[in-house]
Amino acid sequence: MRIKNVISKRDVKLIKNTFKYLKKFKIHFLSIIFSMIFMILLGIIQPLIAGKIIEKVSLQQFNDIYYFLILALFIQIIESFITSLKSYLEITLNNKIILDVKNDMYNSILNLSMKVFDKVGIGEFISRLQGDVNILANIITNEFINTLISIIRVLILSIIILKINLKLSIIILIQFPINYILMLRFGKELREKNKSLSKIQDIYFNFIQQSLLGIKYIKTNNIKYKNFEKFNNISLILNQDKNKISKFHNFAYFIIKIINISNNFILNIFGLYLIIRGNLTIQYFVAFTSYSKQFSEDLNNILQLNATIQKSLVSLERIFDLINNNENWECEKFGQKIKNKKANIIFQNVYFSYDNKTYILNDFNCKMKSKCLNVIVGKNGSGKTTIINLLLKLYNISSGNILINNIKLNELNEKSIRNLISVVHQQIYIFNLTIKENFKLINKNINDDKIIELCNYVKLNDYIQNLKEGYNTVIKENCNNLSGGQRQRLALALCLARNTPIIILDEITSSLDDESKIIIKKIVKKLSLDKTIIMITHDKDLINISNNIITMN
């Protein structure tokens, strides 16, 4: 069986893509190679010194034995230093590669269409970012470098052992064709088992992510024990798959180890026979056994490369399928035109479907007036939120046009769209940062006075100033240290920090008390004098003050 039968052209392309990440770190990589070559030279010298010491002891020649002992000690100290240096270089290179790969992967995730997130679990992306990426770095900084060094060492040691004794060298070489065939067989099967494991890991991460986001739902609906039972079942399956792989790997290792032990036994017996016959000295026999051990280990490393690649290709596929979008996931699409600050919006014969089957919008037409309060009303499922999603370019329309000042939305670049529109979603999300840091995240140029002004505008400044840490108060997970009304008003203040001409408000008064609703109503009415406000609401008071009502059927 030849290696090309188990590694396809696509696999070769994946491996090439992997090593592209080395280009930035050539000097770092070469430093590791040079340190390992130096260690090879030390590894060649040490067995000769050890053999010499043993030979002198056996002959009771103690005159200059101390010289060889000191030399051996000095070499070991140098080897320890080089080993530490090499380890440090490998770790830093590994971390740099992981950083670059994660950045590329995360950037690809951010540019995917919302349709992809509707279908693919978040846990799968986490699994690829956290698990698969480490395997890619390991291929470069561990497997590839070690294999390269093994090749160099095998070439050097093969010359040395052949010169020491040809017959002993033949005994060593006999085992490798058998090992090679076994490794090819085991490597192919290991790849299939790892594919199955990756799917279970995706399910595992998805379940954890969903459960922790819905922890309040789990507790209040008394499903904590059922949730744990499901987690335990998934964990058991994952553990079983890992155990199967471990069992298979250990079995393969055991078979190959038995072959190597048998071969070494024959080697030692034959070596002792040559010493008794006077055809080999003790010094060179000791050196030969040390060299042969290194030679066997290195040659096995080279042969195991295919098995390692087969195992790693599963992760490489998942990484580069994401980075290069080989799975043909829908990505965000933007044009090149730059938009000015005006904001007249027209939906013109718009069709849209989330699943490419059932149309949520069917020949939809509407106009949203500039500098006024536009309210979208209608029953649940009529497409109110869909209009917002399309205007925000989170999804691409199936057909028709959305125009902003007679420019098609599809023709605008991403920056223009984001600088035109800001939104307060129905489900408020504020980062687990300080209040001030959240404002800085939205607008890096905003100063403290402007932050206070905006919070005053939404009637929140007095509350914040009375907090122990004031604007340096950290927003807790899910905004648990804010009431519903405070959460909505802070979200609105953050929205205003972007200073866009269009503001979208999605059910901003839902589940609020009457006092908070009155505050929000006054703010919205004032904002509509200068900005285009688009609001989804069931609140009759807000509907009554609107300038333009868009009814969804």
C-alpha positions as CSV (number, residue, x, y, z in Angstrom):
1,M,0.0,0.0,0.0
2,R,1.4,3.3,-1.0
3,I,1.0,6.6,0.8
4,K,-0.8,8.2,-2.1
5,N,-3.6,5.7,-1.7
6,V,-4.5,7.1,1.7
7,I,-3.7,10.8,1.3
8,S,-5.8,12.6,-1.4
9,K,-5.0,15.7,-3.4
10,R,-7.4,17.6,-1.1
11,D,-5.4,16.3,1.9
12,V,-2.2,17.6,0.3
13,K,-3.8,21.0,-0.2
14,L,-4.8,21.1,3.5
15,I,-1.3,20.3,4.6
16,K,0.1,23.1,2.3
17,N,-2.4,25.6,3.8
18,T,-1.2,24.6,7.2
19,F,2.5,25.4,6.5
20,K,1.5,28.8,5.1
21,Y,1.3,29.9,8.7
22,L,5.1,29.3,9.0
23,K,6.0,32.1,6.6
24,K,5.8,34.9,9.1
25,F,8.0,33.0,11.6
26,K,10.9,31.7,9.4
27,I,13.7,32.9,11.8
28,H,11.9,31.4,14.8
29,F,11.4,28.1,12.9
30,L,15.0,28.0,11.8
31,S,16.2,28.6,15.3
32,I,14.3,25.5,16.4
33,I,15.9,23.5,13.6
34,F,19.4,24.6,14.4
35,S,19.0,23.8,18.1
36,M,17.7,20.3,17.2
37,I,20.6,19.7,14.8
38,F,23.0,20.7,17.6
39,M,21.3,18.1,19.8
40,I,21.7,15.5,17.1
41,L,25.5,16.1,17.2
42,L,25.5,15.8,21.0
43,G,23.5,12.6,20.7
44,I,26.1,11.1,18.4
45,I,29.0,12.0,20.6
46,Q,27.5,10.7,23.9
47,P,27.2,7.0,23.1
48,L,30.9,7.0,22.0
49,I,32.0,8.5,25.3
50,A,29.7,6.1,27.3
51,G,31.1,3.2,25.4
52,K,34.7,4.4,26.0
53,I,34.0,4.7,29.8
54,I,32.5,1.2,29.9
55,E,35.4,-0.2,27.9
56,K,38.0,1.4,30.2
57,V,36.2,0.1,33.3
58,S,36.1,-3.4,31.9
59,L,39.8,-3.3,31.1
60,Q,40.6,-1.5,34.5
61,Q,42.3,1.4,32.7
62,F,41.4,4.2,35.1
63,N,44.1,6.7,34.2
64,D,42.1,9.1,32.0
65,I,38.6,7.9,32.8
66,Y,37.9,11.1,34.8
67,Y,38.5,13.1,31.7
68,F,35.7,11.2,29.9
69,L,33.3,11.5,32.9
70,I,33.8,15.3,33.0
71,L,33.3,15.5,29.3
72,A,30.1,13.5,29.5
73,L,28.8,15.8,32.3
74,F,29.7,18.9,30.3
75,I,27.8,17.6,27.2
76,Q,24.7,16.7,29.4
77,I,24.6,20.2,30.8
78,I,24.8,21.7,27.3
79,E,22.1,19.3,26.1
80,S,19.8,20.3,29.0
81,F,20.3,24.0,28.1
82,I,19.6,23.4,24.4
83,T,16.5,21.2,25.3
84,S,15.1,24.0,27.4
85,L,15.7,26.6,24.7
86,K,14.1,24.4,22.1
87,S,11.1,23.8,24.3
88,Y,10.7,27.6,24.8
89,L,11.0,28.3,21.1
90,E,8.4,25.6,20.2
91,I,5.9,26.9,22.8
92,T,6.2,30.5,21.6
93,L,6.0,29.5,17.9
94,N,3.0,27.3,18.8
95,N,1.2,30.2,20.5
96,K,1.9,32.6,17.6
97,I,0.5,30.1,15.0
98,I,-2.6,29.5,17.2
99,L,-3.2,33.2,17.4
100,D,-3.0,33.7,13.7
101,V,-5.2,30.7,12.9
102,K,-7.8,31.7,15.5
103,N,-7.9,35.3,14.1
104,D,-8.5,34.0,10.6
105,M,-11.2,31.6,11.8
106,Y,-13.0,34.1,13.9
107,N,-12.9,36.7,11.1
108,S,-14.5,34.1,8.8
109,I,-17.2,33.4,11.5
110,L,-18.0,37.2,11.8
111,N,-18.5,37.5,8.1
112,L,-21.0,34.6,7.8
113,S,-24.6,35.4,7.1
114,M,-27.1,35.1,9.9
115,K,-28.7,32.2,8.0
116,V,-25.6,30.1,8.8
117,F,-26.0,30.9,12.6
118,D,-29.7,29.8,12.3
119,K,-28.6,26.4,11.1
120,V,-25.1,25.8,12.7
121,G,-24.8,25.5,16.4
122,I,-22.6,28.0,18.2
123,G,-20.9,25.1,20.0
124,E,-19.6,23.8,16.6
125,F,-17.7,27.1,16.1
126,I,-16.4,27.0,19.6
127,S,-15.2,23.4,19.1
128,R,-13.3,24.3,16.0
129,L,-11.8,27.4,17.6
130,Q,-10.7,25.7,20.8
131,G,-10.0,22.1,19.8
132,D,-9.1,21.8,16.2
133,V,-6.8,24.8,16.1
134,N,-4.5,23.3,18.6
135,I,-4.0,20.2,16.5
136,L,-3.0,22.4,13.5
137,A,-0.3,24.2,15.6
138,N,0.8,20.8,16.9
139,I,1.4,19.5,13.3
140,I,3.8,22.4,12.6
141,T,5.6,22.8,15.9
142,N,5.7,19.2,16.9
143,E,5.1,16.6,14.2
144,F,6.7,18.4,11.3
145,I,9.7,19.6,13.1
146,N,10.3,16.3,14.8
147,T,9.8,14.4,11.6
148,L,12.3,16.7,9.8
149,I,14.9,16.2,12.5
150,S,14.2,12.4,12.5
151,I,14.9,12.4,8.7
152,I,18.2,14.2,9.2
153,R,19.2,11.9,12.2
154,V,18.2,8.8,10.2
155,L,20.5,9.8,7.3
156,I,23.4,10.4,9.7
157,L,22.9,7.4,11.9
158,S,22.4,5.0,8.9
159,I,25.9,5.9,7.7
160,I,27.3,5.4,11.2
161,I,25.6,2.0,12.0
162,L,26.5,0.6,8.6
163,K,30.1,1.5,9.2
164,I,30.1,-0.1,12.7
165,N,28.6,-3.4,11.6
166,L,26.7,-4.3,8.4
167,K,25.1,-7.5,9.8
168,L,23.7,-5.7,12.9
169,S,22.4,-2.9,10.7
170,I,20.4,-5.4,8.5
171,I,18.7,-6.8,11.7
172,I,17.5,-3.3,12.5
173,L,16.2,-2.5,9.0
174,I,14.1,-5.7,8.7
175,Q,11.4,-4.5,11.2
176,F,10.5,-1.3,9.3
177,P,8.5,-2.6,6.3
178,I,6.2,-4.4,8.7
179,N,5.8,-1.3,10.9
180,Y,5.1,0.8,7.8
181,I,2.2,-1.4,6.6
182,L,0.7,-1.5,10.2
183,M,0.9,2.2,10.6
184,L,-0.8,2.8,7.2
185,R,-3.6,0.5,8.2
186,F,-4.0,2.0,11.7
187,G,-3.7,5.6,10.5
188,K,-6.6,5.3,8.0
189,E,-9.0,3.7,10.6
190,L,-7.9,6.3,13.2
191,R,-9.0,9.1,10.9
192,E,-12.6,7.7,10.6
193,K,-12.8,7.3,14.4
194,N,-11.7,11.0,14.9
195,K,-14.4,12.2,12.5
196,S,-17.0,10.5,14.6
197,L,-15.4,12.0,17.8
198,S,-15.5,15.6,16.3
199,K,-19.2,15.3,15.6
200,I,-19.9,14.3,19.2
201,Q,-17.7,17.2,20.5
202,D,-19.8,19.6,18.5
203,I,-23.0,18.3,20.1
204,Y,-21.3,18.5,23.5
205,F,-20.2,22.2,23.1
206,N,-23.6,23.1,21.6
207,F,-25.4,21.7,24.5
208,I,-23.2,23.4,27.1
209,Q,-23.5,26.8,25.3
210,Q,-27.3,26.5,25.1
211,S,-27.8,25.3,28.7
212,L,-25.7,28.1,30.2
213,L,-27.4,30.8,28.2
214,G,-30.8,29.3,29.3
215,I,-29.8,28.6,32.9
216,K,-32.7,30.7,34.2
217,Y,-35.2,28.8,32.1
218,I,-33.7,25.5,33.3
219,K,-34.0,26.4,37.0
220,T,-37.4,28.1,36.9
221,N,-39.0,25.3,34.8
222,N,-37.7,22.6,37.1
223,I,-35.8,20.8,34.4
224,K,-32.4,21.0,36.1
225,Y,-32.2,17.2,36.7
226,K,-33.4,16.4,33.2
227,N,-30.8,18.8,31.8
228,F,-28.1,17.1,33.8
229,E,-29.2,13.7,32.7
230,K,-28.9,14.8,29.0
231,F,-25.5,16.3,29.7
232,N,-24.4,13.1,31.4
233,N,-25.6,11.0,28.4
234,I,-23.7,13.2,25.9
235,S,-20.6,13.1,28.1
236,L,-20.8,9.3,28.3
237,I,-21.0,9.0,24.6
238,L,-18.0,11.4,24.2
239,N,-16.1,9.5,26.8
240,Q,-16.8,6.2,25.2
241,D,-15.6,7.5,21.8
242,K,-12.4,8.8,23.4
243,N,-11.9,5.5,25.1
244,K,-12.4,3.6,21.8
245,I,-9.7,5.8,20.1
246,S,-7.4,5.4,23.1
247,K,-7.9,1.6,23.1
248,F,-7.3,1.4,19.4
249,H,-4.2,3.6,19.6
250,N,-2.7,1.6,22.5
251,F,-3.4,-1.7,20.7
252,A,-1.6,-0.4,17.6
253,Y,1.3,0.9,19.7
254,F,1.5,-2.5,21.6
255,I,1.7,-4.5,18.3
256,I,4.5,-2.3,17.0
257,K,6.3,-2.3,20.4
258,I,6.3,-6.1,20.4
259,I,7.9,-6.2,17.0
260,N,10.6,-3.7,18.1
261,I,11.3,-5.6,21.4
262,S,11.7,-8.9,19.5
263,N,14.0,-7.2,17.0
264,N,16.1,-5.6,19.8
265,F,16.4,-9.0,21.6
266,I,17.8,-10.6,18.4
267,L,20.1,-7.6,18.0
268,N,21.5,-8.0,21.5
269,I,22.0,-11.7,21.2
270,F,23.8,-11.4,17.8
271,G,25.9,-8.4,19.1
272,L,27.1,-10.4,22.1
273,Y,28.0,-13.3,19.8
274,L,30.1,-10.9,17.7
275,I,31.9,-9.6,20.8
276,I,32.7,-13.2,22.0
277,R,34.0,-13.9,18.5
278,G,36.2,-10.8,18.7
279,N,34.5,-9.2,15.7
280,L,33.1,-6.2,17.7
281,T,34.5,-4.2,20.6
282,I,32.5,-3.3,23.7
283,Q,32.8,0.4,23.0
284,Y,31.3,0.1,19.6
285,F,28.6,-2.4,20.7
286,V,27.4,0.1,23.4
287,A,27.5,2.9,20.8
288,F,25.7,0.8,18.2
289,T,22.9,-0.2,20.6
290,S,22.4,3.5,21.5
291,Y,22.5,4.6,17.8
292,S,20.2,1.7,16.8
293,K,17.7,2.8,19.5
294,Q,17.8,6.4,18.2
295,F,17.6,5.1,14.6
296,S,14.6,2.9,15.3
297,E,12.8,5.7,17.1
298,D,13.4,8.2,14.4
299,L,12.5,5.8,11.6
300,N,9.3,4.9,13.4
301,N,8.5,8.6,13.8
302,I,8.8,9.0,10.0
303,L,6.6,6.0,9.4
304,Q,4.1,7.2,11.9
305,L,3.8,10.5,10.1
306,N,1.0,9.2,7.9
307,A,-1.0,7.9,10.9
308,T,-0.5,11.3,12.6
309,I,-1.6,13.1,9.4
310,Q,-4.7,10.9,9.0
311,K,-5.7,11.7,12.6
312,S,-5.0,15.4,12.2
313,L,-6.7,15.8,8.7
314,V,-10.1,15.7,10.4
315,S,-9.3,18.9,12.3
316,L,-7.5,20.5,9.3
317,E,-10.6,19.9,7.2
318,R,-12.8,21.7,9.8
319,I,-10.4,24.6,10.2
320,F,-9.9,25.4,6.5
321,D,-13.5,24.6,5.5
322,L,-14.3,27.5,7.8
323,I,-11.5,29.8,6.8
324,N,-11.9,29.2,3.1
325,N,-15.7,28.6,3.3
326,N,-15.4,25.2,1.5
327,E,-18.8,24.3,2.9
328,N,-20.3,27.1,0.8
329,W,-21.9,28.8,3.8
330,E,-23.7,32.0,2.9
331,C,-21.6,35.1,3.7
332,E,-22.5,38.7,4.1
333,K,-22.6,40.6,0.8
334,F,-22.0,44.3,0.6
335,G,-21.5,46.7,-2.3
336,Q,-18.9,49.5,-2.7
337,K,-20.9,52.7,-2.6
338,I,-20.6,55.1,0.3
339,K,-23.8,56.5,1.7
340,N,-24.5,60.1,3.0
341,K,-26.4,60.9,6.2
342,K,-29.9,61.2,4.7
343,A,-32.3,58.4,5.4
344,N,-35.4,58.0,3.2
345,I,-36.1,54.2,3.0
346,I,-38.2,52.3,0.4
347,F,-38.9,48.6,0.3
348,Q,-39.7,47.8,-3.3
349,N,-41.3,44.4,-4.3
350,V,-39.3,42.6,-1.7
351,Y,-39.4,38.8,-1.4
352,F,-37.6,36.9,1.4
353,S,-37.5,33.4,2.8
354,Y,-35.4,32.1,5.7
355,D,-35.4,28.5,4.4
356,N,-35.7,29.2,0.6
357,K,-39.1,27.6,0.7
358,T,-41.7,29.6,2.7
359,Y,-41.7,33.3,1.9
360,I,-42.1,35.6,5.0
361,L,-42.3,38.7,2.7
362,N,-44.1,38.3,-0.6
363,D,-44.0,41.3,-2.9
364,F,-43.7,43.7,0.1
365,N,-43.7,47.4,-0.4
366,C,-43.4,50.3,2.0
367,K,-41.9,53.7,2.6
368,M,-40.2,54.9,5.9
369,K,-40.2,58.7,6.2
370,S,-37.0,60.6,7.2
371,K,-36.9,62.4,10.6
372,C,-40.1,61.0,11.9
373,L,-41.4,58.0,14.0
374,N,-42.2,55.1,11.7
375,V,-44.1,52.3,13.6
376,I,-44.3,48.7,12.3
377,V,-47.4,46.9,13.6
378,G,-48.9,43.5,12.9
379,K,-49.5,40.0,14.4
380,N,-46.7,37.7,15.4
381,G,-45.1,36.0,12.5
382,S,-46.2,38.7,10.0
383,G,-42.6,39.7,9.2
384,K,-42.0,42.7,11.4
385,T,-38.6,41.6,12.7
386,T,-37.7,40.3,9.2
387,I,-38.0,43.9,7.8
388,I,-35.5,45.0,10.5
389,N,-33.1,42.2,9.8
390,L,-33.2,42.9,6.0
391,L,-32.6,46.6,6.6
392,L,-29.7,45.8,8.9
393,K,-28.3,43.6,6.1
394,L,-28.2,40.6,8.5
395,Y,-29.9,38.6,5.7
396,N,-30.0,39.1,1.9
397,I,-33.3,39.6,0.2
398,S,-34.4,36.9,-2.2
399,S,-35.5,39.5,-4.8
400,G,-36.7,43.1,-5.1
401,N,-34.9,46.2,-3.7
402,I,-34.4,48.1,-0.5
403,L,-33.5,51.7,-1.3
404,I,-32.0,54.4,0.9
405,N,-32.2,57.8,-0.9
406,N,-32.6,55.9,-4.2
407,I,-29.4,53.9,-3.6
408,K,-29.9,50.1,-3.4
409,L,-28.9,48.7,0.0
410,N,-27.0,45.9,-1.8
411,E,-24.8,48.5,-3.4
412,L,-23.7,50.1,-0.1
413,N,-20.5,49.0,1.6
414,E,-20.6,47.6,5.1
415,K,-19.2,50.7,6.8
416,S,-21.8,52.9,5.3
417,I,-24.7,50.7,6.4
418,R,-23.4,50.4,9.9
419,N,-22.8,54.2,10.1
420,L,-26.4,54.8,8.9
421,I,-28.3,52.5,11.3
422,S,-28.1,51.6,15.0
423,V,-30.5,49.4,16.8
424,V,-31.8,48.5,20.2
425,H,-32.9,44.8,20.0
426,Q,-35.8,43.3,21.9
427,Q,-33.3,41.1,23.7
428,I,-30.9,43.5,25.2
429,Y,-27.2,42.5,25.1
430,I,-24.6,44.6,26.9
431,F,-21.0,43.3,27.4
432,N,-19.7,42.2,30.7
433,L,-17.6,45.4,31.0
434,T,-17.9,48.6,32.9
435,I,-20.5,51.1,31.8
436,K,-17.8,53.5,30.6
437,E,-16.0,50.7,28.7
438,N,-19.3,49.7,26.9
439,F,-19.6,53.3,25.7
440,K,-16.0,53.3,24.5
441,L,-16.6,50.0,22.7
442,I,-19.4,51.6,20.7
443,N,-17.6,54.9,20.1
444,K,-13.8,55.0,20.9
445,N,-13.7,58.8,20.6
446,I,-16.5,59.5,23.1
447,N,-15.5,61.4,26.2
448,D,-16.8,61.3,29.8
449,D,-18.9,64.4,29.5
450,K,-20.7,63.0,26.4
451,I,-21.4,59.7,28.2
452,I,-22.9,61.6,31.2
453,E,-24.9,63.7,28.7
454,L,-26.4,60.7,27.0
455,C,-27.2,59.0,30.3
456,N,-28.9,62.2,31.5
457,Y,-30.9,62.2,28.3
458,V,-32.3,58.7,29.1
459,K,-32.8,59.6,32.8
460,L,-30.1,57.2,34.0
461,N,-27.3,59.4,35.2
462,D,-28.5,59.9,38.7
463,Y,-28.8,56.2,39.3
464,I,-25.3,55.5,37.9
465,Q,-23.7,58.3,39.9
466,N,-25.2,56.8,43.1
467,L,-23.5,53.4,42.4
468,K,-20.4,52.7,44.4
469,E,-18.2,52.5,41.3
470,G,-20.3,55.0,39.3
471,Y,-19.5,54.7,35.6
472,N,-16.8,52.1,36.4
473,T,-19.5,49.7,37.6
474,V,-19.2,46.4,35.7
475,I,-22.3,45.2,33.9
476,K,-23.0,41.7,35.2
477,E,-23.8,38.6,33.0
478,N,-27.2,39.2,31.3
479,C,-27.3,42.7,32.9
480,N,-28.4,41.1,36.2
481,N,-27.5,44.2,38.2
482,L,-29.9,46.4,36.2
483,S,-33.7,46.5,36.2
484,G,-35.7,46.0,32.9
485,G,-36.2,49.7,32.5
486,Q,-32.6,50.6,33.3
487,R,-31.4,48.0,30.9
488,Q,-33.5,49.4,28.1
489,R,-32.5,53.0,28.8
490,L,-28.8,52.1,28.9
491,A,-29.1,50.2,25.7
492,L,-30.8,53.3,24.1
493,A,-28.0,55.6,25.4
494,L,-25.4,53.2,23.9
495,C,-27.3,53.3,20.7
496,L,-27.3,57.1,20.7
497,A,-23.6,57.1,21.3
498,R,-23.2,56.0,17.6
499,N,-25.1,59.1,16.4
500,T,-26.6,57.4,13.3
501,P,-29.4,59.1,11.3
502,I,-31.6,55.9,11.5
503,I,-32.5,54.3,14.8
504,I,-34.3,51.0,15.1
505,L,-36.2,50.1,18.3
506,D,-37.5,46.6,18.6
507,E,-40.3,46.3,21.2
508,I,-38.4,48.7,23.4
509,T,-41.2,49.1,26.0
510,S,-42.2,45.4,26.3
511,S,-42.3,44.2,29.9
512,L,-41.6,47.7,31.3
513,D,-43.4,49.4,34.1
514,D,-45.6,52.4,33.4
515,E,-42.9,54.9,34.7
516,S,-40.2,53.5,32.4
517,K,-42.7,53.5,29.4
518,I,-43.4,57.2,30.0
519,I,-39.7,58.0,30.0
520,I,-39.0,56.0,26.8
521,K,-42.0,57.5,25.1
522,K,-40.7,61.1,25.7
523,I,-37.2,60.1,24.6
524,V,-38.5,58.5,21.3
525,K,-40.8,61.5,20.5
526,K,-37.9,63.9,21.0
527,L,-35.5,61.8,18.9
528,S,-38.0,61.6,16.0
529,L,-37.6,65.3,15.5
530,D,-34.0,64.9,14.2
531,K,-33.7,61.2,13.3
532,T,-35.5,58.5,11.4
533,I,-37.0,56.2,14.0
534,I,-38.2,52.8,13.0
535,M,-40.1,51.0,15.8
536,I,-41.7,47.6,16.2
537,T,-44.2,47.9,19.0
538,H,-47.6,46.8,20.4
539,D,-47.7,49.8,22.7
540,K,-50.8,51.9,21.8
541,D,-49.3,55.1,23.2
542,L,-46.3,54.9,20.9
543,I,-48.5,54.0,17.9
544,N,-50.6,57.0,18.6
545,I,-47.7,59.5,18.5
546,S,-46.2,57.9,15.3
547,N,-46.0,59.9,12.0
548,N,-46.1,56.8,9.8
549,I,-47.7,53.4,10.5
550,I,-46.7,50.4,8.5
551,T,-49.1,47.5,8.9
552,M,-48.0,43.9,8.3
553,N,-50.7,41.4,7.3
